[in-house]
């Protein structure tokens, strides 16, 4: 089932302290990895900066939104991010789950359903 994955992040002090050349090298590595995502069925919906004037703004400065093909791929994607040193430079929270129709989600809200772990495997 198609998954949505959202990254919300802000700079850590370690990113500020990194020399500009090292920031550029790291960013280039991340960009190369991101460009390869489409080969695995990932749609990069958008990357952006969190508008300071957003009503009830989340306390994160940047976002990345993806459609990923499965829960299995999602877990592998998370592991790849973790192994990249990304979390050493950026404070981040993630949001993910199966993509639902508006009526299905609102019906679950009416029934007070809580999120459940996404099933992986056959």
C-alpha positions as CSV (number, residue, x, y, z in Angstrom):
1,X,0.0,0.0,0.0
2,X,1.3,3.4,-0.9
3,X,2.8,5.3,2.1
4,X,3.3,9.0,2.7
5,X,6.6,10.0,4.5
6,X,7.1,13.5,5.8
7,X,10.3,14.8,7.3
8,X,10.2,18.0,9.5
9,X,13.6,19.3,10.4
10,X,15.7,22.2,11.7
11,X,19.5,22.9,11.9
12,X,21.5,21.5,14.9
13,X,24.5,23.5,16.2
14,X,26.7,20.9,14.6
15,X,25.5,22.0,11.1
16,X,26.2,25.7,11.9
17,X,29.7,24.7,13.0
18,X,30.5,22.7,9.9
19,X,32.8,24.5,7.4
20,X,31.0,25.6,4.2
21,X,32.9,23.1,2.0
22,X,31.9,20.2,4.2
23,X,28.2,21.4,4.2
24,X,28.3,21.4,0.4
25,X,29.9,17.9,0.1
26,X,27.3,16.5,2.5
27,X,24.4,18.3,0.7
28,X,25.7,17.0,-2.6
29,X,25.7,13.4,-1.3
30,X,22.1,13.8,0.0
31,X,21.0,15.2,-3.3
32,X,22.5,12.3,-5.2
33,X,20.7,9.8,-3.0
34,X,17.4,11.7,-3.4
35,X,17.7,11.8,-7.1
36,X,17.9,8.0,-7.1
37,X,14.7,7.6,-5.2
38,X,12.5,7.7,-8.3
39,X,14.2,4.5,-9.6
40,X,12.6,2.8,-6.5
41,X,9.1,4.1,-7.1
42,X,9.3,7.1,-4.8
43,X,7.6,10.3,-5.8
44,X,9.2,13.4,-4.3
45,X,6.1,15.5,-3.7
46,X,8.1,18.5,-2.5
47,X,10.8,19.9,-0.3
48,X,10.5,23.3,1.2
49,X,10.8,25.9,4.0
50,X,8.1,26.1,6.6
51,X,6.5,29.5,6.2
52,X,6.8,31.5,9.5
53,X,3.3,32.9,9.0
54,X,1.6,29.5,8.8
55,X,-1.3,29.2,11.2
56,X,-0.5,26.9,14.1
57,X,3.0,26.4,12.6
58,X,4.9,23.2,13.5
59,X,8.2,24.2,15.2
60,X,10.4,22.9,12.4
61,X,12.0,25.1,9.7
62,X,12.1,22.6,6.7
63,X,10.0,19.8,5.2
64,X,10.3,17.0,2.7
65,X,7.2,15.1,1.5
66,X,7.4,11.8,-0.4
67,X,5.1,9.1,-1.6
68,X,6.8,5.7,-1.1
69,X,5.7,2.4,-2.6
70,X,5.4,0.3,0.5
71,X,5.9,0.0,4.3
72,X,9.0,-2.2,3.6
73,X,10.5,0.6,1.5
74,X,9.6,3.1,4.1
75,X,11.6,1.2,6.8
76,X,14.6,0.9,4.5
77,X,14.4,4.6,3.7
78,X,14.4,5.4,7.4
79,X,17.4,3.2,8.0
80,X,19.3,4.9,5.1
81,X,18.6,8.3,6.6
82,X,19.8,7.1,10.0
83,X,23.1,5.7,8.5
84,X,23.8,8.9,6.5
85,X,24.8,11.1,9.5
86,X,21.8,13.3,8.8
87,X,20.6,13.2,12.4
88,X,24.0,14.5,13.5
89,X,23.4,17.8,11.7
90,X,19.6,18.1,11.8
91,X,17.0,17.8,14.5
92,X,14.2,15.9,12.8
93,X,10.8,14.3,13.4
94,X,9.1,12.0,10.9
95,X,5.5,11.4,9.9
96,X,4.5,8.3,7.9
97,X,1.6,6.1,7.2
98,X,-0.6,4.5,4.5
99,X,-2.3,7.0,2.3
100,X,-6.1,7.1,3.0
101,X,-9.0,8.8,1.4
102,X,-10.5,11.8,3.3
103,X,-13.6,9.8,4.1
104,X,-11.7,6.8,5.4
105,X,-9.6,9.0,7.7
106,X,-12.5,11.0,9.0
107,X,-14.5,7.8,9.6
108,X,-11.6,6.5,11.6
109,X,-11.6,9.8,13.6
110,X,-15.3,9.4,14.3
111,X,-14.7,5.9,15.6
112,X,-11.7,7.1,17.7
113,X,-9.3,4.6,15.9
114,X,-5.7,5.0,16.9
115,X,-2.8,4.6,14.5
116,X,-1.5,1.1,14.1
117,X,1.9,-0.1,12.9
118,X,2.1,-0.6,9.2
119,X,2.4,-4.2,8.1
120,X,5.5,-5.2,6.3
121,X,6.3,-8.4,4.4
122,X,4.2,-10.7,2.3
